[in-house]
Amino acid sequence: MKSLLIVAHAPSENTRLMAEAVLKGASAPEITEVKMRWIPPLEARPEDVLECDGIILGTTENLGYMSGAMKDFFDRCYYPCLEQKQGLPCALYVRAGQDGTGTCRAVEAICTGLRWNWIQPPLVCRGEWQASFLKQCEELGMTMAAGLDMGIY
């Protein structure tokens, strides 16, 4: 059984719905060999990362950067995970009020330092809220979980 960790900051109803959509996609009925769990970034520990086989990161765009909660997660987990989790399959979604560029750049820089492997470019949900964001998040969760389930990642 593989383990998918979702570390997602969800300070609003819409961002909570996005994280739940990722979980929904990851728990599609055809995915049978992946267990998943969502942990808010302020609660996630290095041990959670060390125990997972793939990770999806979710953050809001805050002043052109990742949320403070996500930055705190990286500050606490970077060095304990650096040597042991190289090659970890990862993905990112961003709820961006602007363009999400700075947020993606910051998270990508940290994940590159960790030597994690991106399964796809970041999903950036820009501008005013759209119901389609939930479908995109669901597809992201399904993509990661299916890849883990089939042994691709």
N, C-alpha and C positions, 0 to 999 in steps of 0.2 A: 504494500500500500504506500503510495506517494503522499506527500504532505504539501499543500499549497497554503502559503501564508499571505494574507491580505493585511497590509498595514496602511490604513486609510484614515485620514483626518476628515471628520464629518460634523462640522459645527452648525449645520443648518439642516432643515428637513430635506432639501434637494440633494445635498451631499450625502446624507444618510441613504436616500433612495438610490444614489449612484453606487454606493458600496454594497447595498443589498442586491442591486442588479448584477454586479460582478459575482457575488455569491450565487445568485440564481443561475447565471451562465455556467459557473464552475460545477454546479450540481445537476447538470443536465442528465437525464436518465441513462443515456448511453455511456456516460463516464462512470466506470465502476470501481476503479482502483486509485481514486484520489480522495483524500479527506481534506477539508479546508476549514480555515477559521479566520475570522476577522478580529484584529486587535487594534485598538486606537494607538497612534504613535506614542503617546505619553505612557502607555501601559506595556508596550512591546519591549522585550528584553533581548539581550544578545542570545540567550539560550533559545528563544523562539526562532530566531534566524538560523542558528546552528542546527536546529532540528528539521528545518523545512527543505524541500526539494525544488521549490520555485517560490517566487515572491511577486506580488503585485502591489505597487505603491500608489496611493491616492492622496492628492493634496489639493488644497485651494491655492490660488495665486494671491499672494499678499504683498502688495507694493512691488510687484514684479519679481517676487521671490517665492520659494516654497513657504508653507505655514511654519510658524515657530515650533509647533508640535513635531512636524516632520524633521526639522533641523535638529531638534533635541533627540529624536530617535537615532539619527545618524551620528550625532556626537557621542551617544552612549554605546552604540553598536559597532562603530567603524573598526576600531582596533581589535576588539575581541573576535570579530568575524573576518578580519582581513586575510589572514593566511589560510583559514579553514574553509571558506566559502567561495573561493575563486571559481569562476565558471557558473555560478548560480544563475539559472534562467530568471530574468526579471522583466517587468513591464511597468508602465507608468500611465496613469490618467490624471489630468489636471482640470479642475473647474476654474476657468479663467474668465475674469470680467474684462480683461484686455486681450492681449494676444498670446500670453503664456510662454513667450520666448525665454524670458529670464528665468522663469520657474523651471522649464525643461532643461535649460543650460546648466543650472545649478545642480539639479538632481542627477543629470547625466554625468557631470564632472565627478560627483561623489561615487556614483556606481562604476564609472570607468576606473577610478582609483581602487575600488574594491575588486575590480576585474570580473564584474558580473556581466552576463551575456544578455543583450536585449533580444527579445523574441520578435519585436516589431517596433516601429517608431512610436513615440509617445502619443497617446490619445489626448487631444486638447479640445475640451468642450468650451468654446468661446462665446462671449457675449450674453445676451439675454437667455434666460432659461428656455430650453426646448425639450419636449418629450423624447425626441430622438436621442438625447444624451443617454437615456436609460438603455435603449437598444444597443447603442455602441458599447456601453459598459458591460452589458450582458455578453455581447460577442467577445469582448476582451477576456472575460472570465472563462468563457467556454474554450477559447483558443488556447489559453495557458493550460487549463485542466486537461483538455484533450491531448495536447502535446505531451504532458506528463504521463497521462494514462497510456499513450501509445509508445512511450519510451523515446520520443523525438528529442525531448529536453532532458 
